[in-house]
Amino acid sequence: MIKEFIVQNWALIMILMAFAILLKTTIFLNRKTIRRMYVLIGVVFLLSVIVFAEFYLESLGTMKELRVVLMAIRYSATPVIISLIVYTLVKKMRWFVFIPAIVLAAVNLVSIFTGIVFSIAADNTFHRGPLGYLPFIVVGIYCVFLVYILFRQSNKQPTEIIPILFLCFAFATGLILPFVLGKTYSQIFCVTIVISLFVYYVFSILQLTEKDSLTGLLNRQAYYAAVSDGASDINALVSIDMNGLKTINDNEGHLAGDEALETLALCFLRAARPRQSVYRVGGDEFVIVCRRFTEDEIKQLVARIEKNVSETKYFCAVGYSYTKDGTKPIDELLKESDEKMYAQKALFYRNSGSDRRHHG
């Protein structure tokens, strides 16, 4: 039995081992994310054992009661895995993302006795109950939510969109192929999930040269590359500077300052649209490079930024520059947006009765 399991799942085992080794040697993920990745690897491996045991018992035609229990675990494990992926990959995701998976697990547990989701007849055949499609619906909602959030938190660059699309494709096959291949798809589900995660992780590593490790925004080097390569279609810049970072660092510590920068970065990413790339160019300095937009659209971007930031406990100053025909040099655009931003920053400190030199 063990030999058969190894033969059937050898590719999965190898990928899981490679994933674990890569996590062990990584330097850019925080410990919390790495721990969640290890939990994810463990859960996927346990699911592969459960799937093998279920199909093994089916081939023997015995222990129907145990098969039903294993099936309930399998139907529950899939949304748990997807919710764990959401919890791991999406920044600042809270624990309540597991609630739909937990509710579904309870329904599957009830199904052991009622057949409301699935049952096994006396002739050893599988039957789908009145709620038989509920597990697929829950998984589908999780997948759509994950892809949507990852896209919103991305910098809308091809190097980030491609792995997100790959995840989308992998999850789509997980929803479609069970109806094409039948129950045998369960035997390749685990390896499908792990491969898609592994590819996403490798792409994340490849993005390190152009991303800021703290905020996930594009970094200063990426900004210089953007404004020098194909800069003719850049017709607007938005300059942003955080107010009060030094005060937070001095009074609450640098971890609190990092938390502030991460929070603001998410505000900017949620406000940005395709062709509006967000860069962290300094400690608390940010620039959004906009390509082929009207001035009204730039004003709408600034309004979205201010609205998002107003929902936090932090403050920032925002200024923008615009040229209709895109012929104004980048240096002039940046100087103009910086001047407007610094004017707003000075107004903030003047109204708050604070000295900027002591607050950053």
N, C-alpha and C positions, 0 to 999 in steps of 0.2 A: 504493500500500500504506500509506504513512504517512497519507495523507488518510483512508483507510478506518479506520485505527486511531484517529485523532483523533475522527472522527464517532461511532464505536462507544463510545468511552471518554471523551467530553467531560465528562459529569457527574462521572465519577471524577476526572478531572484538576482540575476546578474545586474539588471537595471537598478534594482533597489540597493544592491551593494555599491554600485558606482555612485548612486545618488548620495548614500550615506557617507562615502569617502569624500565626495565633493563638498558636502556640508561640513565635514570635519576640518577640511583644509581652507574653507572660505574665510575671508577677512572683512567682507563688507556688509554682511547681514548681522543684525543685533541678535543677542542670545535668545530673546523671547521668540523671534521668528524661527530661529534654528531649532529650538525645542519643539515648536509646533510642526515644523517639517518632519522631525523625527517621529512625532506622534502620528503624523499622516502616513509615513512609511510603514510604521507598525500596524496601523489599522488596515491599510491596503493588503499587507501580507496576511493578516488574520482573516480578512475577507476571502483571499485566495484559498486558504485552508478550508474555510466553511463551504465555499463553492465546490471544491474538490470532494469534500466529505458528502455533501448533498447528492452530487451526481454519482458518486461511488455507491451510496446506498440505493439509489434509483436503479443502477445496473444490477444490484443484487435482488431487488424487488422485495426488500425486507425493511423492518423498523420504520413503518410509515409515520408513526407519531414523532420520531426523532427528525425525520425528513421535514415535517411541517414546521417544527421548531427552527431548524436550520434555514428553511425558506423564509420564515419570519425575520430571522436575523439578517439574511441577505437582502431582503426588501428594505429593511431598516438601515442597513449599513451604507447603501448607496447615497441616500440624501445626507447621512451623517458625514460621509467623505466629502461630498460637494460643499456642505456647509463649513467643514473644517478647512477646505481650500479657500473659501471666501474669507474665513476668519484669519487665515494665514497671509493671503496675498493683498488684501485690502487694508490700507492704513486706517488706524483708529476704529476698526470694526469692533463692536461690542458683543458680549456673550449672547444677547437675545437673538442673534442670527441662527442659533441652534433650535429655537422654539418650534418652528415647523417640522424639523426633523424629529424632535422628541415627540411631538403630537402624532406624527405618522408612525413612529415606533410603537406607541401605545395602541394605535389602530391595528397594526400588524400583530401585536400580542393578542388582542381580542380576536383577531381572525383565526388564530390557532384553534379556538373553540367554536367559532361561529361561521367561518368560511366567508366572512364579509369581503375580504380582499382576495383570498385564494384558498384552495382546498385540494386535497388529493383523494380521489375516489378509490373505491375498493379494488378496482382493476389497475391501480397504480398510475392513473392518468391525472394530469394537472387540470384544474378548472379555475377560471377567473371569476371572482365574485362581483357583486354590485359595485364595489369600490376598487375593482381590479386595476383601473387605470390611474388611481390616485397617486401611487408611488412615482409614476412617470410624470404626472402633472407637477408634483412637488419638486422633483429633480429639474424639470424644465424651467420652473420659476427661478430656482436657485441659479441655474446656468445663465439665464437671461440677466438676472441681477448682477452676477459676477462680471460678465462681459461688459455690461453697461457701466458699472462702477470703475472697472479697470480702465475703460476708455475715458471716462471723465477725469480720472486721476493721472492720465498719461499726458505727455507733452505733445501729443498728436503728431509724432514723428514716425516715419515708416519703420524704423528699427523697433519701435514699441507697438505699433499697430499690427505688424506681421505676427508676432507671437500671440497677441490677443486673438487675432483671426484664427490662428492655429488651434488655440484652446476652444474657440467657438466651434470649429469644425469637429474637433474631438468629441465635444459634448453633444453636438448634433447627431453624430453617428451613434452615440450612446442612447439617444432617444428614438432613432429611426431603425437601426439594425436589429434590435430585439424583435421587431415585427417582421423583419425580412429573414433573419437567420433563426428566429425562434429562441428557445431557451439556451441553445449552444453559445449565444453571444455572451452569456454570463461568464463563460470560460475565458474570454479575451477582454472582458471589461477592465479588470485590474491592470493588465499590461497597457491597455489603451490610455487609462488615466495617468499611469506613471510616466509613460513616454511623453504625453502632452505636457506634464509638469516639468519633466526633465528638460525638454526643449525650451519651455518658457524660462526656466532657470538659467540655461546656457545663454539664451538671448539677453537675459538680464545682466549676466557677467560681461557680455560683449559691449553693453551700453555704458560700462563704467567710465570709459574714457571721455564721455560727453555728458555725464550726469553728476550732479552734486550729491554726495553720499548721504547728507543729512536730510535734505528736503525732497530729493528725487527730481528736482527741477534740472533743466539743462544748465551746464556750468559756464564759467567765464570763457574757457577755451572754445566751447561750442558757439558761444555768442560771437566771438571774433571770427570764427569760420563762417557763420551765417551772414554777417554783415559784409564779408569780403567776397563771398561766393554767391553769385546771383542776387546781389543787393539791389539791382535795378527795379525789382518789383516791391521793394520795401517802401511803403509810403506813409508809415506812421510808427512812432515809438511811444511806449508808455513807461515812464520812470516811477518806481515805487521805493520808498524808504520807510522802514519801521520807526515809529516813535517810541522812545523809552526802553530800548533794548539794554542799554548800559545800566539803567536803574534796576531792571529785572535781574541782570547778571550779578550786580553788586548786592542786592537785597535778598534775592531768592536762590542764587546760584546759577551756574551755567547750564545745568540740566533744565531748569525752568526757562532759560533763554532759548535753548534748543527746542523745547516744547512750543514756545511762542513762534519761532521761525517755521517749524513744521506745520503749525496750525494755519499761519498766514499763507504758506505755500499752497495748501489745499484750497484756501479761499481763492487764490489767483488761478489755479488750475480749473476750478469749477466755473470761474467766470470766463475763461478763455474759450475760444471757438477754433475750429480748424483754420490753419494759416495764421494763428495767433500763438506764437511760441514764447513760453515763459522761461526766463533765465535768472539764476542767482549769480550776480556779478561781483558781489562783495559780501561782507559779513551780514549786513541787514539791508543790502541794496539789491533791487530786482529791476529787470527790464523785460518788457513784452514787445517782441518784434512782430509787426503786423504787415501782412502782404495783401495789397489790392483791396482796401476797404474804403468806404466813404467816411467822412468826418462824423456823420451821425452814428455810424456803427462803432467808431472809436469812443464816442461819448457814451454809448450804451455799454461798452466794455468797462469803462471807468465807473459807470453807475453800478454795474454788477459787482465790481471789486469792492466799492464802498459799502454796498449792501451786505455782502458776505462778511466783510471785516467788522461791520457794525454788530453782527450777531455773535462776535467773540468779545473777549475782554481786552483785546489789544487795539492799537491804533497805528495808522500809517499815513504817509503823505503821498499823494498821487499827482503826477503831471503828465501831459501828453503833448506830442508835436505831430503835425500833419502836413502833408503836401499832396495836392490833388494829382499832379502828373508824375510824382515819384522821382523827380529830377534833383531834389534837394539832397546834398551829401549827408551821409549818415552822421558825421561829426556835428553838423549843424542841427540835425534832428535831435540828436542826443543832448546837445547844449540847450536847445529850446525846451525840451521836456524836463530836463534837470532843473532849469531855472523856475519853471512853473511848480515843480515838485518842492523845491526848497522854499519857494514863497509860501506854499501851503503849510510846509513844516514850520516855518517861522511864525505863521499865524496861529498854528496849534499851540506852540509854546508861549506865545504872547497871551493868548486867551486863557491858558491854564496857569499863567503866572510862574512858569518854570524857566530855568536857564538851560538851553539846549546843550551847552557844554557839559552839564552834569547828568544828562539823561540819554544822550546818543540819538 
